[in-house]
Amino acid sequence: MNFLTGGGRISRQRFLLVAMLVSASSALAWQWTTYVHPVTDAFIIERDGYAVAVAFVWLQSMNAVRRLHDRGLSGYTVLVGLVPVLNVLLLLYLLFAPSTPTSNKWGPNPFSHPYRANVKTAFNSEKDRTEREAANKHFLNEDGSYDFDGLLHNRQTGSEP
């Protein structure tokens, strides 16, 4: 994931993790700029400090934009964070609002995975079960157990029995 752009979606957990890492990194960078330059070089400290601040504000903003995309909102909503009281409400919203369950125009749900089975619908009807059994009958042994070696071989080669 590219942290310099606001494209895509991220979950609440990743948002919090990235926000904490960026905050800790910015604090360390600020300490480094004040440590490297003596106190007498106030101009250099100020210049480097502003450069560090701009870089980390950009990273936090792009993190918030990806989280807003996860909620199905435009990235421009991050501008609400410029208003003093609303910025706290926006942060709480980003931390606690759940992801939209389906894909949206910014991408799939961060928790969706093509190999993750939906347990509620895996065996939802007798008809589906019989159709699966009919499709896989050539992998059944005489005792009703599956022939996993044949199934694995056909999946690796892409051939049908």
Backbone as JSON Lines, residues from 0, in Angstrom:
{"i":0,"aa":"M","n":[0.85,-1.17,0.0],"ca":[0.0,0.0,0.0],"c":[0.89,1.23,0.0]}
{"i":1,"aa":"N","n":[0.59,2.18,-0.83],"ca":[1.35,3.41,-0.92],"c":[0.78,4.42,0.06]}
{"i":2,"aa":"F","n":[1.57,4.8,1.05],"ca":[1.09,5.7,2.09],"c":[1.16,7.17,1.69]}
{"i":3,"aa":"L","n":[1.7,7.47,0.51],"ca":[1.81,8.85,0.09],"c":[0.59,9.33,-0.69]}
{"i":4,"aa":"T","n":[-0.27,8.41,-1.08],"ca":[-1.47,8.79,-1.83],"c":[-2.71,8.4,-1.04]}
{"i":5,"aa":"G","n":[-3.83,8.95,-1.41],"ca":[-5.07,8.68,-0.7],"c":[-5.95,7.65,-1.38]}
{"i":6,"aa":"G","n":[-5.39,6.85,-2.3],"ca":[-6.19,5.87,-3.01],"c":[-6.41,4.62,-2.19]}
{"i":7,"aa":"G","n":[-7.55,3.99,-2.38],"ca":[-7.83,2.72,-1.73],"c":[-8.58,2.88,-0.42]}
{"i":8,"aa":"R","n":[-8.64,1.77,0.31],"ca":[-9.36,1.72,1.57],"c":[-8.49,1.07,2.63]}
{"i":9,"aa":"I","n":[-8.71,1.43,3.89],"ca":[-8.05,0.75,5.0],"c":[-9.07,0.56,6.12]}
{"i":10,"aa":"S","n":[-8.83,-0.43,6.93],"ca":[-9.74,-0.74,8.04],"c":[-9.46,0.16,9.24]}
{"i":11,"aa":"R","n":[-10.3,0.06,10.24],"ca":[-10.12,0.85,11.46],"c":[-8.81,0.51,12.15]}
{"i":12,"aa":"Q","n":[-8.49,-0.79,12.2],"ca":[-7.28,-1.23,12.87],"c":[-6.04,-0.69,12.17]}
{"i":13,"aa":"R","n":[-6.0,-0.78,10.85],"ca":[-4.84,-0.26,10.12],"c":[-4.77,1.25,10.22]}
{"i":14,"aa":"F","n":[-5.91,1.92,10.22],"ca":[-5.92,3.37,10.39],"c":[-5.28,3.76,11.72]}
{"i":15,"aa":"L","n":[-5.68,3.08,12.79],"ca":[-5.13,3.38,14.11],"c":[-3.64,3.07,14.17]}
{"i":16,"aa":"L","n":[-3.23,1.95,13.61],"ca":[-1.82,1.57,13.6],"c":[-0.98,2.6,12.84]}
{"i":17,"aa":"V","n":[-1.41,2.97,11.66],"ca":[-0.65,3.94,10.86],"c":[-0.64,5.3,11.56]}
{"i":18,"aa":"A","n":[-1.76,5.71,12.14],"ca":[-1.82,6.99,12.84],"c":[-0.85,7.01,14.02]}
{"i":19,"aa":"M","n":[-0.78,5.92,14.77],"ca":[0.15,5.86,15.89],"c":[1.6,5.85,15.42]}
{"i":20,"aa":"L","n":[1.9,5.11,14.35],"ca":[3.26,5.08,13.82],"c":[3.7,6.44,13.29]}
{"i":21,"aa":"V","n":[2.81,7.11,12.57],"ca":[3.14,8.43,12.03],"c":[3.32,9.43,13.17]}
{"i":22,"aa":"S","n":[2.48,9.37,14.18],"ca":[2.6,10.29,15.31],"c":[3.9,10.07,16.07]}
{"i":23,"aa":"A","n":[4.24,8.81,16.32],"ca":[5.5,8.51,17.01],"c":[6.7,8.92,16.17]}
{"i":24,"aa":"S","n":[6.62,8.67,14.87],"ca":[7.72,9.06,13.98],"c":[7.88,10.57,13.92]}
{"i":25,"aa":"S","n":[6.77,11.29,13.9],"ca":[6.87,12.75,13.85],"c":[7.45,13.3,15.15]}
{"i":26,"aa":"A","n":[7.09,12.71,16.28],"ca":[7.67,13.15,17.56],"c":[9.17,12.89,17.59]}
{"i":27,"aa":"L","n":[9.58,11.72,17.12],"ca":[11.02,11.41,17.07],"c":[11.75,12.34,16.09]}
{"i":28,"aa":"A","n":[11.15,12.61,14.96],"ca":[11.78,13.5,13.99],"c":[11.9,14.92,14.54]}
{"i":29,"aa":"W","n":[10.89,15.38,15.26],"ca":[10.96,16.71,15.85],"c":[12.07,16.76,16.9]}
{"i":30,"aa":"Q","n":[12.16,15.72,17.72],"ca":[13.23,15.68,18.71],"c":[14.6,15.65,18.04]}
{"i":31,"aa":"W","n":[14.7,14.94,16.95],"ca":[15.97,14.86,16.23],"c":[16.38,16.23,15.69]}
{"i":32,"aa":"T","n":[15.41,16.97,15.12],"ca":[15.77,18.29,14.57],"c":[16.21,19.24,15.67]}
{"i":33,"aa":"T","n":[15.63,19.16,16.86],"ca":[16.05,20.05,17.94],"c":[17.35,19.57,18.56]}
{"i":34,"aa":"Y","n":[17.66,18.29,18.47],"ca":[18.89,17.76,19.04],"c":[20.09,18.02,18.13]}
{"i":35,"aa":"V","n":[19.89,17.87,16.84],"ca":[20.99,18.02,15.89],"c":[21.47,19.47,15.83]}
{"i":36,"aa":"H","n":[20.56,20.41,15.84],"ca":[20.92,21.82,15.74],"c":[20.97,22.44,17.13]}
{"i":37,"aa":"P","n":[22.01,23.19,17.41],"ca":[22.05,23.85,18.73],"c":[20.92,24.88,18.86]}
{"i":38,"aa":"V","n":[20.64,25.22,20.08],"ca":[19.53,26.14,20.37],"c":[19.76,27.5,19.71]}
{"i":39,"aa":"T","n":[21.0,27.85,19.47],"ca":[21.27,29.16,18.87],"c":[20.84,29.24,17.41]}
{"i":40,"aa":"D","n":[20.69,28.1,16.75],"ca":[20.25,28.08,15.35],"c":[18.74,27.94,15.27]}
{"i":41,"aa":"A","n":[18.04,28.93,15.8],"ca":[16.59,28.86,15.85],"c":[15.97,28.82,14.45]}
{"i":42,"aa":"F","n":[16.58,29.51,13.48],"ca":[16.04,29.5,12.13],"c":[16.09,28.1,11.52]}
{"i":43,"aa":"I","n":[17.18,27.39,11.71],"ca":[17.32,26.04,11.15],"c":[16.33,25.09,11.82]}
{"i":44,"aa":"I","n":[16.2,25.21,13.12],"ca":[15.24,24.36,13.84],"c":[13.83,24.63,13.34]}
{"i":45,"aa":"E","n":[13.5,25.9,13.18],"ca":[12.17,26.26,12.71],"c":[11.93,25.74,11.29]}
{"i":46,"aa":"R","n":[12.92,25.94,10.41],"ca":[12.78,25.48,9.02],"c":[12.64,23.96,8.95]}
{"i":47,"aa":"D","n":[13.52,23.24,9.63],"ca":[13.45,21.77,9.62],"c":[12.19,21.27,10.31]}
{"i":48,"aa":"G","n":[11.81,21.95,11.38],"ca":[10.59,21.56,12.1],"c":[9.35,21.69,11.24]}
{"i":49,"aa":"Y","n":[9.28,22.76,10.48],"ca":[8.14,22.94,9.58],"c":[8.14,21.9,8.47]}
{"i":50,"aa":"A","n":[9.3,21.57,7.97],"ca":[9.38,20.54,6.92],"c":[8.91,19.19,7.47]}
{"i":51,"aa":"V","n":[9.32,18.87,8.69],"ca":[8.87,17.63,9.32],"c":[7.37,17.66,9.55]}
{"i":52,"aa":"A","n":[6.86,18.78,10.02],"ca":[5.42,18.9,10.29],"c":[4.6,18.74,9.02]}
{"i":53,"aa":"V","n":[5.02,19.38,7.94],"ca":[4.27,19.28,6.68],"c":[4.27,17.84,6.18]}
{"i":54,"aa":"A","n":[5.4,17.16,6.26],"ca":[5.48,15.77,5.79],"c":[4.54,14.86,6.59]}
{"i":55,"aa":"F","n":[4.54,15.01,7.89],"ca":[3.73,14.12,8.71],"c":[2.25,14.49,8.68]}
{"i":56,"aa":"V","n":[1.92,15.76,8.5],"ca":[0.52,16.14,8.31],"c":[0.0,15.53,7.01]}
{"i":57,"aa":"W","n":[0.83,15.52,5.98],"ca":[0.43,14.9,4.7],"c":[0.16,13.41,4.9]}
{"i":58,"aa":"L","n":[1.05,12.71,5.61],"ca":[0.86,11.27,5.83],"c":[-0.43,10.99,6.63]}
{"i":59,"aa":"Q","n":[-0.67,11.79,7.67],"ca":[-1.89,11.6,8.47],"c":[-3.13,11.91,7.63]}
{"i":60,"aa":"S","n":[-3.05,12.92,6.77],"ca":[-4.2,13.27,5.94],"c":[-4.52,12.16,4.95]}
{"i":61,"aa":"M","n":[-3.5,11.59,4.32],"ca":[-3.73,10.5,3.36],"c":[-4.25,9.26,4.08]}
{"i":62,"aa":"N","n":[-3.82,9.04,5.31],"ca":[-4.35,7.94,6.12],"c":[-5.84,8.16,6.38]}
{"i":63,"aa":"A","n":[-6.22,9.38,6.73],"ca":[-7.63,9.7,6.98],"c":[-8.45,9.6,5.7]}
{"i":64,"aa":"V","n":[-7.88,10.01,4.56],"ca":[-8.61,9.93,3.29],"c":[-8.91,8.46,2.95]}
{"i":65,"aa":"R","n":[-7.94,7.57,3.13],"ca":[-8.19,6.15,2.85],"c":[-9.26,5.58,3.79]}
{"i":66,"aa":"R","n":[-9.27,6.04,5.04],"ca":[-10.3,5.57,5.97],"c":[-11.67,6.13,5.59]}
{"i":67,"aa":"L","n":[-11.72,7.37,5.14],"ca":[-12.99,7.93,4.66],"c":[-13.48,7.17,3.43]}
{"i":68,"aa":"H","n":[-12.57,6.79,2.56],"ca":[-12.95,5.97,1.41],"c":[-13.55,4.64,1.87]}
{"i":69,"aa":"D","n":[-13.01,4.09,2.95],"ca":[-13.54,2.83,3.48],"c":[-14.98,3.01,3.93]}
{"i":70,"aa":"R","n":[-15.34,4.18,4.37],"ca":[-16.72,4.46,4.79],"c":[-17.6,4.88,3.61]}
{"i":71,"aa":"G","n":[-17.01,5.02,2.42],"ca":[-17.79,5.41,1.25],"c":[-17.91,6.91,1.1]}
{"i":72,"aa":"L","n":[-17.07,7.67,1.79],"ca":[-17.12,9.13,1.73],"c":[-15.98,9.66,0.88]}
{"i":73,"aa":"S","n":[-16.14,10.87,0.4],"ca":[-15.11,11.53,-0.4],"c":[-13.92,11.91,0.48]}
{"i":74,"aa":"G","n":[-12.76,11.94,-0.14],"ca":[-11.57,12.35,0.58],"c":[-11.59,13.8,1.01]}
{"i":75,"aa":"Y","n":[-12.39,14.6,0.34],"ca":[-12.49,16.01,0.71],"c":[-13.12,16.2,2.09]}
{"i":76,"aa":"T","n":[-13.74,15.18,2.61],"ca":[-14.32,15.25,3.94],"c":[-13.24,15.47,4.99]}
{"i":77,"aa":"V","n":[-12.0,15.14,4.67],"ca":[-10.89,15.34,5.61],"c":[-10.71,16.82,5.93]}
{"i":78,"aa":"L","n":[-11.21,17.71,5.08],"ca":[-11.1,19.15,5.35],"c":[-11.92,19.56,6.56]}
{"i":79,"aa":"V","n":[-12.86,18.72,6.98],"ca":[-13.62,18.99,8.21],"c":[-12.65,19.02,9.4]}
{"i":80,"aa":"G","n":[-11.53,18.31,9.28],"ca":[-10.53,18.28,10.35],"c":[-9.86,19.62,10.6]}
{"i":81,"aa":"L","n":[-10.07,20.59,9.74],"ca":[-9.5,21.92,9.96],"c":[-10.31,22.75,10.95]}
{"i":82,"aa":"V","n":[-11.55,22.34,11.19],"ca":[-12.42,23.05,12.14],"c":[-12.12,22.5,13.54]}
{"i":83,"aa":"P","n":[-11.82,23.38,14.51],"ca":[-11.31,22.93,15.81],"c":[-12.14,21.88,16.55]}
{"i":84,"aa":"V","n":[-13.42,21.98,16.66],"ca":[-14.19,20.99,17.42],"c":[-14.53,19.78,16.55]}
{"i":85,"aa":"L","n":[-14.78,20.03,15.29],"ca":[-15.16,18.94,14.39],"c":[-14.01,17.98,14.12]}
{"i":86,"aa":"N","n":[-12.75,18.42,14.3],"ca":[-11.64,17.51,14.06],"c":[-11.63,16.36,15.05]}
{"i":87,"aa":"V","n":[-12.01,16.62,16.29],"ca":[-12.09,15.54,17.28],"c":[-13.23,14.59,16.94]}
{"i":88,"aa":"L","n":[-14.36,15.13,16.51],"ca":[-15.49,14.29,16.11],"c":[-15.15,13.45,14.88]}
{"i":89,"aa":"L","n":[-14.42,14.04,13.93],"ca":[-14.0,13.29,12.75],"c":[-13.07,12.15,13.14]}
{"i":90,"aa":"L","n":[-12.14,12.41,14.03],"ca":[-11.22,11.35,14.48],"c":[-11.98,10.22,15.16]}
{"i":91,"aa":"L","n":[-12.92,10.56,16.02],"ca":[-13.73,9.52,16.68],"c":[-14.55,8.73,15.66]}
{"i":92,"aa":"Y","n":[-15.08,9.42,14.67],"ca":[-15.84,8.75,13.62],"c":[-14.95,7.77,12.86]}
{"i":93,"aa":"L","n":[-13.76,8.21,12.5],"ca":[-12.84,7.34,11.76],"c":[-12.39,6.15,12.59]}
{"i":94,"aa":"L","n":[-12.28,6.33,13.89],"ca":[-11.84,5.23,14.75],"c":[-12.94,4.2,15.02]}
{"i":95,"aa":"F","n":[-14.19,4.63,15.1],"ca":[-15.25,3.73,15.55],"c":[-16.28,3.34,14.5]}
{"i":96,"aa":"A","n":[-16.36,4.03,13.39],"ca":[-17.35,3.68,12.36],"c":[-16.89,2.43,11.62]}
{"i":97,"aa":"P","n":[-17.76,1.44,11.46],"ca":[-17.34,0.21,10.77],"c":[-17.19,0.42,9.26]}
{"i":98,"aa":"S","n":[-16.47,-0.49,8.63],"ca":[-16.3,-0.43,7.18],"c":[-17.62,-0.69,6.48]}
{"i":99,"aa":"T","n":[-17.76,-0.17,5.27],"ca":[-18.92,-0.55,4.48],"c":[-18.73,-2.01,4.08]}
{"i":100,"aa":"P","n":[-19.75,-2.83,4.21],"ca":[-19.57,-4.28,4.02],"c":[-19.27,-4.71,2.59]}
{"i":101,"aa":"T","n":[-19.61,-3.89,1.63],"ca":[-19.41,-4.28,0.24],"c":[-18.35,-3.41,-0.41]}
{"i":102,"aa":"S","n":[-18.02,-3.72,-1.63],"ca":[-17.08,-2.91,-2.39],"c":[-17.72,-1.56,-2.7]}
{"i":103,"aa":"N","n":[-16.88,-0.54,-2.83],"ca":[-17.36,0.75,-3.28],"c":[-16.41,1.25,-4.37]}
{"i":104,"aa":"K","n":[-16.55,2.49,-4.79],"ca":[-15.76,2.95,-5.93],"c":[-14.28,3.1,-5.6]}
{"i":105,"aa":"W","n":[-13.89,2.96,-4.33],"ca":[-12.48,3.03,-3.96],"c":[-11.86,1.67,-3.74]}
{"i":106,"aa":"G","n":[-12.63,0.6,-3.92],"ca":[-12.05,-0.73,-3.82],"c":[-12.89,-1.67,-2.99]}
{"i":107,"aa":"P","n":[-12.4,-2.91,-2.84],"ca":[-13.14,-3.9,-2.05],"c":[-13.0,-3.64,-0.55]}
{"i":108,"aa":"N","n":[-13.85,-4.26,0.21],"ca":[-13.78,-4.19,1.66],"c":[-12.41,-4.69,2.1]}
{"i":109,"aa":"P","n":[-11.72,-3.98,3.02],"ca":[-10.39,-4.42,3.45],"c":[-10.39,-5.8,4.09]}
{"i":110,"aa":"F","n":[-11.52,-6.23,4.61],"ca":[-11.58,-7.56,5.23],"c":[-12.02,-8.64,4.26]}
{"i":111,"aa":"S","n":[-12.44,-8.26,3.07],"ca":[-12.86,-9.29,2.12],"c":[-11.63,-9.96,1.55]}
{"i":112,"aa":"H","n":[-11.75,-11.22,1.3],"ca":[-10.63,-12.0,0.77],"c":[-11.23,-13.03,-0.17]}
{"i":113,"aa":"P","n":[-10.64,-13.25,-1.34],"ca":[-11.27,-14.17,-2.28],"c":[-11.33,-15.61,-1.78]}
{"i":114,"aa":"Y","n":[-10.47,-15.99,-0.84],"ca":[-10.46,-17.37,-0.37],"c":[-11.17,-17.55,0.95]}
{"i":115,"aa":"R","n":[-11.69,-16.45,1.52],"ca":[-12.37,-16.53,2.79],"c":[-13.82,-16.95,2.55]}
{"i":116,"aa":"A","n":[-14.25,-18.03,3.16],"ca":[-15.61,-18.54,2.95],"c":[-16.59,-17.83,3.87]}
{"i":117,"aa":"N","n":[-17.77,-17.61,3.38],"ca":[-18.83,-17.07,4.2],"c":[-19.51,-18.25,4.87]}
{"i":118,"aa":"V","n":[-19.33,-18.38,6.17],"ca":[-19.8,-19.55,6.89],"c":[-21.31,-19.66,6.86]}
{"i":119,"aa":"K","n":[-22.01,-18.53,6.87],"ca":[-23.47,-18.57,6.9],"c":[-24.05,-19.14,5.62]}
{"i":120,"aa":"T","n":[-23.39,-18.96,4.5],"ca":[-23.95,-19.43,3.24],"c":[-23.19,-20.6,2.64]}
{"i":121,"aa":"A","n":[-22.23,-21.16,3.39],"ca":[-21.44,-22.26,2.83],"c":[-22.32,-23.48,2.52]}
{"i":122,"aa":"F","n":[-23.23,-23.83,3.4],"ca":[-24.13,-24.96,3.17],"c":[-25.55,-24.47,3.45]}
{"i":123,"aa":"N","n":[-26.05,-23.63,2.57],"ca":[-27.32,-22.99,2.87],"c":[-28.54,-23.78,2.43]}
{"i":124,"aa":"S","n":[-28.4,-24.79,1.61],"ca":[-29.59,-25.55,1.25],"c":[-29.21,-26.97,0.83]}
{"i":125,"aa":"E","n":[-30.18,-27.83,0.89],"ca":[-29.97,-29.22,0.47],"c":[-29.65,-29.29,-1.02]}
{"i":126,"aa":"K","n":[-30.28,-28.44,-1.8],"ca":[-30.03,-28.42,-3.24],"c":[-28.57,-28.09,-3.54]}
{"i":127,"aa":"D","n":[-28.02,-27.07,-2.85],"ca":[-26.62,-26.72,-3.05],"c":[-25.7,-27.87,-2.66]}
{"i":128,"aa":"R","n":[-26.02,-28.54,-1.56],"ca":[-25.19,-29.65,-1.11],"c":[-25.19,-30.78,-2.13]}
{"i":129,"aa":"T","n":[-26.34,-31.11,-2.67],"ca":[-26.4,-32.19,-3.66],"c":[-25.7,-31.8,-4.96]}
{"i":130,"aa":"E","n":[-25.79,-30.52,-5.34],"ca":[-25.06,-30.08,-6.53],"c":[-23.56,-30.17,-6.34]}
{"i":131,"aa":"R","n":[-23.08,-29.83,-5.14],"ca":[-21.65,-29.95,-4.87],"c":[-21.21,-31.4,-4.88]}
{"i":132,"aa":"E","n":[-22.03,-32.26,-4.29],"ca":[-21.69,-33.68,-4.28],"c":[-21.65,-34.25,-5.69]}
{"i":133,"aa":"A","n":[-22.59,-33.84,-6.54],"ca":[-22.6,-34.33,-7.92],"c":[-21.38,-33.82,-8.68]}
{"i":134,"aa":"A","n":[-20.98,-32.59,-8.43],"ca":[-19.81,-32.04,-9.12],"c":[-18.51,-32.69,-8.66]}
{"i":135,"aa":"N","n":[-18.49,-33.18,-7.43],"ca":[-17.26,-33.76,-6.89],"c":[-17.32,-35.29,-6.78]}
{"i":136,"aa":"K","n":[-18.31,-35.92,-7.38],"ca":[-18.47,-37.38,-7.21],"c":[-17.29,-38.17,-7.75]}
{"i":137,"aa":"H","n":[-16.61,-37.64,-8.77],"ca":[-15.48,-38.37,-9.34],"c":[-14.26,-38.32,-8.43]}
{"i":138,"aa":"F","n":[-14.3,-37.52,-7.33],"ca":[-13.2,-37.49,-6.38],"c":[-13.51,-38.32,-5.13]}
{"i":139,"aa":"L","n":[-14.67,-38.99,-5.12],"ca":[-15.04,-39.8,-3.97],"c":[-14.53,-41.23,-4.14]}
{"i":140,"aa":"N","n":[-14.01,-41.77,-3.05],"ca":[-13.62,-43.18,-3.03],"c":[-14.86,-44.03,-2.77]}
{"i":141,"aa":"E","n":[-14.68,-45.34,-2.81],"ca":[-15.82,-46.24,-2.59],"c":[-16.42,-46.08,-1.2]}
{"i":142,"aa":"D","n":[-15.58,-45.73,-0.21],"ca":[-16.07,-45.61,1.15],"c":[-16.67,-44.22,1.44]}
{"i":143,"aa":"G","n":[-16.73,-43.33,0.44],"ca":[-17.33,-42.01,0.62],"c":[-16.34,-40.93,1.01]}
{"i":144,"aa":"S","n":[-15.06,-41.29,1.19],"ca":[-14.06,-40.27,1.52],"c":[-13.52,-39.64,0.23]}
{"i":145,"aa":"Y","n":[-12.95,-38.46,0.35],"ca":[-12.45,-37.75,-0.81],"c":[-11.05,-38.24,-1.21]}
{"i":146,"aa":"D","n":[-10.81,-38.24,-2.5],"ca":[-9.49,-38.55,-3.05],"c":[-8.76,-37.22,-3.23]}
{"i":147,"aa":"F","n":[-8.07,-36.79,-2.18],"ca":[-7.43,-35.48,-2.2],"c":[-6.26,-35.42,-3.18]}
{"i":148,"aa":"D","n":[-5.59,-36.54,-3.41],"ca":[-4.48,-36.54,-4.36],"c":[-4.99,-36.23,-5.77]}
{"i":149,"aa":"G","n":[-6.08,-36.84,-6.16],"ca":[-6.64,-36.58,-7.48],"c":[-7.17,-35.16,-7.6]}
{"i":150,"aa":"L","n":[-7.8,-34.68,-6.53],"ca":[-8.31,-33.32,-6.53],"c":[-7.17,-32.32,-6.64]}
{"i":151,"aa":"L","n":[-6.09,-32.53,-5.87],"ca":[-4.94,-31.63,-5.92],"c":[-4.27,-31.67,-7.28]}
{"i":152,"aa":"H","n":[-4.13,-32.86,-7.86],"ca":[-3.5,-32.98,-9.17],"c":[-4.3,-32.22,-10.23]}
{"i":153,"aa":"N","n":[-5.62,-32.35,-10.2],"ca":[-6.46,-31.67,-11.19],"c":[-6.43,-30.15,-11.0]}
{"i":154,"aa":"R","n":[-6.35,-29.68,-9.74],"ca":[-6.27,-28.25,-9.51],"c":[-4.92,-27.69,-9.99]}
{"i":155,"aa":"Q","n":[-3.84,-28.47,-9.8],"ca":[-2.53,-27.97,-10.2],"c":[-2.39,-27.95,-11.73]}
{"i":156,"aa":"T","n":[-2.94,-28.92,-12.38],"ca":[-2.82,-28.99,-13.84],"c":[-3.91,-28.23,-14.55]}
{"i":157,"aa":"G","n":[-5.0,-27.92,-13.86],"ca":[-6.1,-27.2,-14.47],"c":[-6.99,-28.11,-15.31]}
{"i":158,"aa":"S","n":[-6.82,-29.41,-15.18],"ca":[-7.62,-30.33,-15.99],"c":[-8.85,-30.77,-15.22]}
{"i":159,"aa":"E","n":[-9.85,-31.14,-15.94],"ca":[-11.07,-31.69,-15.37],"c":[-11.05,-33.19,-15.51]}
{"i":160,"aa":"P","n":[-11.55,-33.93,-14.56],"ca":[-11.56,-35.39,-14.67],"c":[-12.55,-35.89,-15.71]}
